[in-house]
Amino acid sequence: MDLSLTEEQSLIQDTARRFAEAELAPVAAELDRTANHALLKQHCAKLAELGFMGLNIDSQYGGTEAGVVAFSLAITEIARACAATAVTMSVTNMVAEVIQAVGNNAQKAAYLPRLCSGEYLSGSFCLTEAGAGSDPASMRTRAEPTADGWRISGTKQWITSAAFAGVFVVWAVTDPAAAKGKGISCFLVEANRPGISVGPAEHKMGQCGSATNEVHFDNVEIPQGALLGKLNDGFRIAVSELAGGRIGVGSLALGIGLAAMDYATRYATERKQFGQAIADFQGLQWIIADRATELEAARLLLMSAADRKEKGQSFAREASMAKLFASEKANQACYSALQLLGGYGYMCEYPLERMTRDARITSIYEGTSEVQRIVIARDILRQYVT
């Protein structure tokens, strides 16, 4: 088995690392502190210039065609510097991928070039609702047929990049009489449509620099051509695309964990107590060794899931495993790193407290750790059912 990267993958990883170190790391704390969306928009525009907003999109639509492995590598490097920027990049790539996967030629031509080029600074997924988080099939947003298309009404919650997205991918109930999950459809809705309003920014524990808002749809009229994929096939689309999104979130978590342990390990070699560097104490060495081993295992799980997706093989179980393990171990890495710094780790002047807050959400969004375990177990148990 060849685990080495291709020349293109290495180039993208290196480009992402250099961009993150030069452009993102110096202002990550400021973005977290001020939630300055003008700064985040600048990051999005520059990422688009680098081709990072359509890494797995066909070149005919302005995409990079670099593949899923390259996407994972790039997200990890961006997240090492700024998780808020990384999640925006990840979601925009997801939006582009779902349009490419199930959109018709007109939809691809209309939206993919705008997402890849940065004309649309971001795209947003409108799936989650107040009463439909881990159970999206319970959504209440409705899309009713009209003479010219559809009319959407409802509210979506915790929508990344909603404040400046160019297009929303919206899930809504189109057949309320159908069995649960069977009467949901997916739509492409331009953000400037009358009747759409974006709520105030959410006050979050971490990733404060990313835009997260409610999106309200008040009798929003959309044309017939806005239907994405087949009628009443939206739930299947959501489940399929969330699997790919878990590779992005797992990669993001990995980046945060690596950055935290890198900072703490360097600190441990410089900080002296009892007449020697604290890195010389075996207890701390074991912490460093355990976290490094776990993060390397997370990387390999992510590479496996990304490689399977890139090859067109089944990857849902592998993506859930990678997301579960990477997010849990990234959280542990951040707490271990903070502990290595002692009291300094708890201070806002040091980046560990921000990284720890940023890592926490990775075990919640794109499916909680508990949901990932359900997905994994169901897939395993399926082979034992006769």
C-alpha positions in Angstrom: 0.0 0.0 0.0 1.4 3.3 -1.0 0.6 6.0 1.5 2.8 8.7 -0.1 1.2 11.8 -1.5 1.2 12.7 -5.2 3.1 15.7 -6.4 -0.2 17.7 -6.7 -1.4 16.7 -3.2 2.0 17.7 -1.7 1.8 21.0 -3.6 -1.7 21.8 -2.3 -0.7 20.9 1.2 2.4 23.1 1.1 0.4 26.0 -0.5 -2.3 25.7 2.2 0.4 25.6 5.0 2.2 28.7 3.6 -1.0 30.6 3.2 -2.2 29.7 6.7 1.1 30.7 8.3 1.4 34.0 6.4 -2.2 35.1 6.2 -4.3 33.4 8.8 -2.2 32.7 11.9 -1.2 36.4 12.5 -4.9 37.4 12.7 -6.6 34.3 14.1 -6.8 35.7 17.6 -8.2 39.0 16.3 -10.8 37.2 14.2 -11.8 35.1 17.2 -12.0 38.2 19.5 -13.8 40.6 17.2 -15.8 38.3 14.9 -14.8 40.7 12.1 -16.6 39.3 9.1 -14.8 41.7 6.8 -11.6 39.9 7.7 -13.2 36.5 7.2 -14.5 37.6 3.8 -11.0 38.6 2.8 -9.8 35.1 3.7 -12.6 33.5 1.6 -11.7 35.6 -1.4 -8.0 34.6 -1.1 -8.9 31.0 -0.7 -10.9 31.2 -3.9 -7.9 32.7 -5.7 -5.9 29.7 -4.6 -8.5 27.3 -5.9 -9.4 26.1 -2.5 -13.2 26.7 -2.7 -13.7 24.0 -5.3 -10.9 21.4 -4.6 -13.0 18.5 -5.8 -14.9 20.3 -8.6 -14.4 19.7 -12.3 -12.2 22.3 -14.0 -14.9 23.1 -16.6 -16.7 24.8 -13.8 -13.6 26.6 -12.4 -12.7 23.8 -9.9 -9.3 22.5 -9.1 -10.0 18.8 -9.6 -7.5 18.0 -6.9 -9.6 15.4 -5.3 -10.8 14.5 -1.8 -7.4 13.6 -0.3 -6.1 17.1 -1.3 -9.2 18.6 0.2 -8.6 16.9 3.5 -4.9 17.9 3.5 -5.8 21.6 2.8 -8.5 21.8 5.5 -6.1 20.4 8.0 -3.4 23.0 7.2 -5.9 25.9 7.2 -7.4 24.7 10.6 -3.9 24.6 12.1 -4.0 28.4 11.8 -7.7 29.4 12.0 -10.6 27.0 12.6 -13.1 29.7 11.8 -11.8 30.1 8.3 -11.4 26.3 7.8 -15.1 25.6 8.6 -16.2 28.3 6.1 -14.0 26.7 3.5 -15.2 23.2 4.3 -18.9 24.1 4.0 -18.4 26.0 0.8 -16.7 23.0 -0.7 -19.6 20.8 0.5 -22.1 23.0 -1.2 -20.2 22.9 -4.5 -19.9 19.1 -4.2 -23.6 18.5 -3.7 -24.4 20.7 -6.7 -21.9 18.8 -8.8 -23.1 15.4 -7.6 -26.9 15.8 -8.1 -27.4 19.1 -9.9 -28.4 19.3 -13.6 -26.2 21.0 -16.2 -27.9 24.3 -15.9 -27.5 24.4 -12.1 -23.8 23.4 -12.3 -23.2 26.1 -14.9 -25.0 28.7 -12.9 -23.5 28.1 -9.4 -20.3 26.2 -9.5 -18.2 28.9 -11.2 -19.5 31.5 -8.8 -18.5 29.4 -5.8 -15.1 28.4 -7.1 -14.1 31.9 -8.3 -15.2 33.7 -5.1 -18.0 35.6 -6.8 -20.0 33.9 -4.1 -17.7 34.2 -1.1 -19.4 31.1 0.4 -22.3 28.7 0.1 -24.4 27.5 3.0 -26.2 24.2 4.0 -29.7 24.9 5.4 -30.5 21.5 7.0 -30.6 21.9 10.7 -33.7 23.2 12.6 -34.4 23.8 16.3 -36.3 20.6 16.5 -34.3 18.7 13.9 -30.6 18.4 14.6 -29.5 14.8 15.0 -32.9 13.9 13.6 -33.1 15.9 10.3 -36.0 13.8 9.1 -38.1 15.7 11.7 -37.7 19.0 9.9 -40.8 21.3 9.6 -39.7 23.7 6.9 -42.2 23.3 4.0 -41.9 23.8 0.2 -45.3 24.0 -1.4 -45.9 23.9 -5.2 -47.0 27.0 -7.0 -47.9 27.7 -10.6 -44.3 28.7 -11.4 -42.3 26.7 -8.9 -42.2 26.4 -5.1 -42.8 28.5 -2.0 -40.6 27.8 1.0 -41.4 28.7 4.6 -39.5 27.8 7.8 -36.5 28.5 9.8 -33.0 26.9 9.7 -30.7 27.1 12.6 -26.9 27.3 13.1 -26.1 27.9 9.4 -22.5 28.5 8.7 -21.6 31.5 6.5 -25.3 32.5 6.3 -24.4 36.2 6.7 -22.6 36.4 3.4 -23.5 33.2 1.4 -24.4 33.6 -2.2 -26.5 30.5 -2.4 -28.3 28.2 0.1 -28.8 24.5 -0.3 -32.2 24.2 1.5 -34.0 21.0 2.6 -37.8 21.2 3.0 -40.8 18.9 3.3 -42.6 18.6 0.0 -44.8 15.6 0.9 -46.0 15.8 4.5 -48.2 12.7 4.0 -45.1 10.6 3.2 -43.4 8.4 5.7 -40.8 10.1 7.9 -37.8 11.1 5.8 -39.5 10.1 2.5 -41.2 13.4 1.6 -38.2 15.8 1.8 -36.7 17.6 -1.2 -33.6 19.7 -1.7 -33.5 23.2 -3.4 -31.0 25.7 -4.5 -32.0 29.1 -3.2 -30.2 32.3 -4.0 -29.5 34.3 -0.9 -31.0 37.6 -2.3 -34.5 36.1 -2.8 -37.3 38.2 -1.3 -38.5 36.7 1.9 -35.1 35.5 3.2 -33.8 37.1 6.4 -30.7 36.2 8.3 -30.8 36.4 12.1 -28.2 38.0 14.4 -24.9 36.3 14.8 -24.9 33.5 17.4 -22.7 34.0 20.4 -20.7 30.8 20.5 -18.2 29.2 22.8 -15.6 28.7 20.0 -14.9 29.3 16.3 -16.2 32.8 17.1 -14.8 34.2 13.9 -17.1 32.1 11.7 -20.5 33.4 10.8 -23.3 31.3 12.3 -26.9 32.5 12.0 -30.5 31.5 11.8 -32.0 31.8 8.3 -35.7 32.6 8.0 -37.7 31.7 4.9 -41.0 33.7 4.7 -43.0 32.5 1.7 -39.8 32.5 -0.5 -40.7 32.0 -4.1 -38.3 30.0 -6.2 -38.6 28.6 -9.8 -39.3 25.0 -10.7 -35.6 24.7 -11.8 -34.5 25.3 -8.2 -35.2 21.7 -7.3 -31.9 19.9 -6.7 -32.0 16.3 -7.6 -35.2 14.3 -7.6 -38.4 15.3 -5.9 -38.7 13.7 -2.4 -35.1 12.5 -2.6 -33.7 15.1 -0.3 -33.1 13.0 2.8 -30.9 10.6 0.8 -28.9 13.5 -0.6 -28.4 14.9 2.9 -27.2 11.6 4.3 -24.8 11.1 1.4 -23.4 14.6 1.5 -23.0 14.6 5.3 -20.7 11.6 5.0 -18.4 13.7 2.8 -18.7 16.7 5.2 -17.5 14.5 8.0 -14.1 14.1 6.2 -13.9 17.9 6.2 -14.8 18.3 9.9 -12.5 15.4 10.9 -9.7 17.1 9.0 -10.5 20.4 10.6 -10.3 18.8 14.1 -7.0 17.1 13.2 -5.5 20.5 12.3 -6.6 22.1 15.6 -5.2 19.1 17.6 -1.9 19.2 15.7 -1.5 22.9 16.2 -2.2 22.6 19.9 0.3 19.9 20.5 2.9 21.6 18.4 2.6 24.7 20.4 2.7 22.9 23.7 5.6 20.6 22.8 7.7 23.5 21.8 6.8 25.3 25.0 7.8 22.2 27.0 11.3 22.2 25.6 11.8 25.8 26.7 10.0 25.9 30.0 12.2 25.1 33.0 11.1 23.8 36.4 13.2 22.1 39.1 16.3 23.0 37.1 15.4 21.3 33.8 13.1 21.6 30.8 9.7 20.1 31.7 10.0 18.1 28.4 12.7 16.1 30.3 10.1 14.6 32.7 8.9 11.2 31.6 5.3 11.9 32.6 5.1 14.8 30.1 6.9 12.8 27.5 4.3 10.1 27.7 1.5 12.6 27.2 3.3 14.0 24.1 3.8 10.5 22.8 0.2 9.4 23.3 -1.3 12.5 21.7 1.1 12.3 18.7 0.1 8.6 18.2 -3.6 9.3 18.4 -3.4 12.2 16.0 -1.4 10.2 13.5 -4.1 7.5 13.7 -6.7 10.1 13.1 -4.8 11.3 10.0 -4.6 7.7 8.6 -8.4 7.2 9.2 -9.1 10.4 7.4 -6.8 9.6 4.5 -8.5 6.2 4.2 -11.9 7.7 4.1 -10.9 10.4 1.6 -9.1 7.9 -0.6 -12.2 5.6 -0.7 -14.5 8.6 -1.6 -12.0 9.7 -4.3 -12.0 6.2 -5.8 -15.8 6.0 -5.9 -16.0 3.3 -3.2 -18.3 3.2 -0.2 -17.0 5.5 2.5 -19.8 6.4 4.9 -18.6 4.1 7.7 -15.0 5.1 7.3 -15.9 8.8 7.3 -17.9 8.4 10.5 -15.0 6.5 12.1 -12.5 9.2 11.0 -14.7 12.1 12.2 -15.5 10.4 15.5 -11.9 9.5 16.3 -10.3 12.8 15.0 -12.8 15.1 16.8 -12.5 13.2 20.1 -8.7 13.0 20.0 -8.4 16.6 18.9 -10.4 17.6 22.0 -8.1 15.5 24.2 -5.0 16.9 22.5 -6.1 20.5 23.2 -6.7 19.7 26.9 -3.4 17.9 27.2 -1.7 20.8 25.5 -3.4 23.3 27.8 -2.3 21.3 30.8 1.3 21.3 29.6 1.3 25.0 29.7 -0.2 25.1 33.2 -1.7 28.4 34.2 -0.4 30.0 31.0 -2.6 27.7 28.9 -5.6 29.2 30.6 -4.7 32.7 29.7 -6.1 34.4 26.6 -2.7 35.7 25.7 -1.8 32.2 24.6 -3.5 30.3 21.7 -4.4 27.1 23.7 -7.6 28.4 25.2 -8.8 29.5 21.8 -7.9 26.1 20.2 -9.6 24.3 23.0 -12.8 26.2 22.5 -12.5 25.8 18.7 -12.1 22.0 19.0 -15.1 21.4 21.2 -17.7 21.9 18.4 -16.0 19.3 16.2 -17.5 16.5 18.2 -21.0 18.0 17.7 -21.5 19.5 14.2 -21.8 17.3 11.1 -23.2 14.7 13.4 -22.4 14.3 17.1 -20.0 11.6 18.3 -23.0 9.7 19.5 -24.6 9.8 16.0 -21.3 8.6 14.5 -21.3 5.6 16.8 -24.9 4.8 15.7 -23.9 5.1 12.0 -20.8 2.9 12.5 -22.6 0.2 14.6 -25.6 0.0 12.1 -23.2 -0.6 9.2 -21.3 -3.2 11.1 -24.4 -5.0 12.4 -26.0 -5.0 8.9 -23.7 -7.8 7.8 -24.8 -10.0 10.7 -28.5 -9.7 9.9 -29.8 -12.6 7.7 
